[in-house]
Amino acid sequence: MQRLLPIAVGLACAMAASDCGAQEQQSFKSLLGKGFEIKSVTFAHGESTDNRDAVLVTLQNGKSIAVCFFAAANWINLSNNTLEDGKRCDVR
């Protein structure tokens, strides 16, 4: 159960970032450049994603966390446009 809690929190934050106290939005590439490390990658499909295939990537740097939300196809392709989009990741 403890393993599922971060996934549920990450999904909830990705879908309603304003409710999770997100301080800012940044691109995935900029977060990696600032020393954030990927802690989990979660595939999601269902009501919370409007039945679209999505990928949630959780990153951490010290006490800061980030949750990035990608369409599954964009994550698979890892296009620069997607990785450099400054609205993909919520940081707090």
C-alpha positions as CSV (number, residue, x, y, z in Angstrom):
1,M,0.0,0.0,0.0
2,Q,2.8,2.4,0.8
3,R,4.2,1.9,-2.7
4,L,0.9,3.0,-4.3
5,L,0.6,6.2,-2.3
6,P,3.3,8.2,-4.2
7,I,1.7,7.0,-7.5
8,A,-1.7,8.2,-6.4
9,V,-0.4,11.5,-5.1
10,G,1.6,12.0,-8.3
11,L,-1.4,11.3,-10.4
12,A,-3.6,13.6,-8.4
13,C,-1.0,16.4,-8.5
14,A,-0.5,16.0,-12.3
15,M,-4.2,16.2,-12.9
16,A,-4.9,19.2,-10.6
17,A,-1.6,20.9,-10.0
18,S,-3.2,24.0,-8.5
19,D,-4.6,22.0,-5.7
20,C,-1.3,20.4,-4.8
21,G,0.5,23.7,-4.1
22,A,2.8,23.6,-7.2
23,Q,5.2,26.5,-6.9
24,E,6.2,26.6,-10.5
25,Q,6.3,24.8,-13.9
26,Q,9.5,23.9,-15.7
27,S,10.6,21.7,-18.5
28,F,11.8,18.2,-18.1
29,K,15.2,19.0,-19.6
30,S,15.7,22.0,-17.3
31,L,15.0,19.8,-14.2
32,L,17.5,17.2,-15.3
33,G,20.0,20.1,-15.8
34,K,19.4,21.3,-12.3
35,G,20.2,17.9,-10.8
36,F,16.8,16.3,-10.4
37,E,16.8,12.5,-10.6
38,I,14.0,10.3,-11.9
39,K,12.4,8.4,-9.0
40,S,9.6,6.7,-10.8
41,V,7.8,6.4,-14.2
42,T,4.2,5.4,-14.1
43,F,1.9,4.5,-16.9
44,A,-1.7,5.7,-16.4
45,H,-4.9,5.0,-18.3
46,G,-8.4,5.4,-17.1
47,E,-10.9,8.0,-15.8
48,S,-8.2,10.2,-14.3
49,T,-6.6,10.7,-17.8
50,D,-9.8,10.8,-19.8
51,N,-9.0,7.3,-21.0
52,R,-5.9,8.5,-22.7
53,D,-2.5,6.7,-22.3
54,A,-0.3,8.9,-20.1
55,V,3.0,8.7,-18.3
56,L,3.8,10.4,-15.0
57,V,7.4,10.9,-14.2
58,T,8.4,11.8,-10.6
59,L,11.7,13.5,-10.0
60,Q,13.5,14.6,-6.9
61,N,16.4,16.9,-6.0
62,G,16.9,17.2,-2.3
63,K,13.6,18.2,-0.7
64,S,12.2,19.4,-4.0
65,I,9.9,17.2,-6.1
66,A,8.5,17.4,-9.6
67,V,5.8,15.6,-11.3
68,C,5.8,15.6,-15.1
69,F,2.8,14.6,-17.2
70,F,3.3,13.3,-20.8
71,A,1.1,11.6,-23.4
72,A,2.4,8.1,-23.7
73,A,3.4,8.6,-27.4
74,N,5.3,11.7,-26.5
75,W,7.2,10.0,-23.8
76,I,8.1,7.1,-26.0
77,N,9.4,9.4,-28.8
78,L,11.2,11.8,-26.4
79,S,10.9,14.6,-28.8
80,N,12.8,17.8,-27.9
81,N,9.5,19.8,-28.2
82,T,8.0,17.7,-25.4
83,L,11.1,17.6,-23.2
84,E,11.6,21.4,-23.5
85,D,8.0,22.3,-22.9
86,G,8.0,24.5,-19.8
87,K,4.5,23.4,-18.8
88,R,5.0,19.7,-18.5
89,C,6.4,19.5,-15.0
90,D,5.0,20.9,-11.7
91,V,7.7,21.6,-9.1
92,R,7.4,22.1,-5.4
